[in-house]
């Protein structure tokens, strides 16, 4: 089941902390699926990618039809 976190209204600092805590606390689950709603903020998305996802080797996908959402998993995305 996909969990969804909406970051609207959160500062970038609070958003980074929330996302990293959630991902690390749930990374033991081999079927981790997170829908992360960032809104139209490529700056926040880049912070999440560079400070969390690359560091902890999570896979992510940002669909072209909705650039305000990130899908994150601990499985490999082909």
C-alpha positions as CSV (number, residue, x, y, z in Angstrom):
1,X,0.0,0.0,0.0
2,X,1.3,3.4,-1.0
3,X,1.7,5.9,1.8
4,X,1.3,9.6,0.9
5,X,3.0,12.6,2.6
6,X,1.9,16.1,1.6
7,X,4.6,18.7,2.2
8,X,2.5,21.8,1.4
9,X,2.9,24.4,4.1
10,X,6.1,22.9,5.6
11,X,9.5,24.7,5.5
12,X,12.2,22.9,3.5
13,X,14.0,22.1,6.7
14,X,11.0,20.5,8.3
15,X,10.1,18.7,5.1
16,X,13.6,17.2,4.9
17,X,13.5,16.0,8.5
18,X,10.0,14.5,8.0
19,X,10.9,12.6,4.8
20,X,14.2,11.3,6.1
21,X,12.7,10.1,9.4
22,X,9.8,8.4,7.6
23,X,12.0,6.7,5.0
24,X,14.6,5.5,7.5
25,X,12.0,4.2,10.0
26,X,10.2,2.3,7.2
27,X,13.2,1.2,5.1
28,X,13.2,-2.3,6.7
29,X,10.0,-3.0,4.6
30,X,11.1,-4.4,1.2
31,X,7.9,-3.0,-0.3
32,X,8.3,0.6,0.8
33,X,6.3,2.9,-1.5
34,X,5.9,6.6,-0.8
35,X,4.0,9.2,-2.7
36,X,5.6,12.5,-1.8
37,X,3.6,15.6,-2.7
38,X,6.1,18.5,-3.0
39,X,4.1,20.9,-5.1
40,X,5.8,22.9,-7.7
41,X,9.1,23.1,-5.9
42,X,12.1,21.8,-7.9
43,X,14.3,23.3,-5.2
44,X,12.7,21.1,-2.5
45,X,12.8,18.1,-4.8
46,X,16.5,18.6,-5.4
47,X,17.2,18.9,-1.7
48,X,15.3,15.6,-1.0
49,X,17.1,13.9,-3.9
50,X,20.6,15.1,-2.9
51,X,20.3,15.1,0.9
52,X,18.3,11.9,1.4
53,X,17.6,9.7,-1.6
54,X,21.1,9.5,-3.0
55,X,22.7,9.2,0.5
56,X,20.5,6.3,1.5
57,X,20.1,4.8,-2.0
58,X,16.4,5.1,-2.4
59,X,14.9,5.0,-5.9
60,X,12.6,7.7,-7.0
61,X,10.4,8.8,-10.0
62,X,8.9,12.1,-10.9
63,X,6.2,11.7,-13.5
64,X,6.2,14.2,-16.5
65,X,2.4,14.7,-16.2
66,X,2.7,15.8,-12.5
67,X,6.0,17.4,-11.6
68,X,4.8,18.1,-8.1
69,X,4.8,14.5,-7.0
70,X,7.7,12.1,-6.3
71,X,7.4,8.4,-5.9
72,X,10.0,6.8,-3.7
73,X,10.8,3.2,-3.1
74,X,13.6,1.1,-1.7
75,X,13.3,-1.2,-4.7
76,X,15.0,-0.7,-8.0
77,X,13.0,1.2,-10.6
78,X,13.6,0.0,-14.1
